[in-house]
Amino acid sequence: MTAEIERKYLVVNDSWRDHASKGAAFCQGYLLARKNRFVRVRIIDKAHAVLTVKLRTGRLRREEFEYEIPYADALEMIAFATSVVDKTRYEVNHRGCLWEVDVYSGVHDGLVVAEIELADESDQPPCPPWLGPEVTGNAAFSNRTLAMLVQRNDYRSRNVSRLQPDGQPSQRREQ
């Protein structure tokens, strides 16, 4: 178990891109989502996957359990997700602090959010000039809420096949 303490902000311009890492494509499917807990499968760059359980224990704090899982299992699981969100994540170092910048696609095209993980809830990291208003704790900007705006059946029928590694046939795990 790892404690996750983070703050989240809207991003107001693209100047962060000058210092960003190469982006990683994320497809996140929520298998179970409640107000203070969720189970999510995340597919990263059509190459690997993780299963995550998060339990909120405070405004900024969640207990997090994360496990690498076989890619084929993730493909099966995401087909059963109740909601899904797609985004590209970049890392940006600003004055010794690592920010994760998420650029959303699909129905959320144009939304850009930055997060920073903290060692303590009282930490005050230096804020880059491209940060806008803080949205920490604002449910409208949680990945879980954003995912719920995607029509599950539309996603399932049109997009699961695109998660296959390029040129690879669909693989189902042997029982």
Helices and strands as residue ranges (DSSP letters): E 2-11, G 15-19, E 24-34, E 37-44, E 48-56, E 61-69, H 71-78, E 83-94, E 97-104, G 106-108, E 112-117, E 131-134, G 139-141, H 143-148, H 152-159, G 160-163
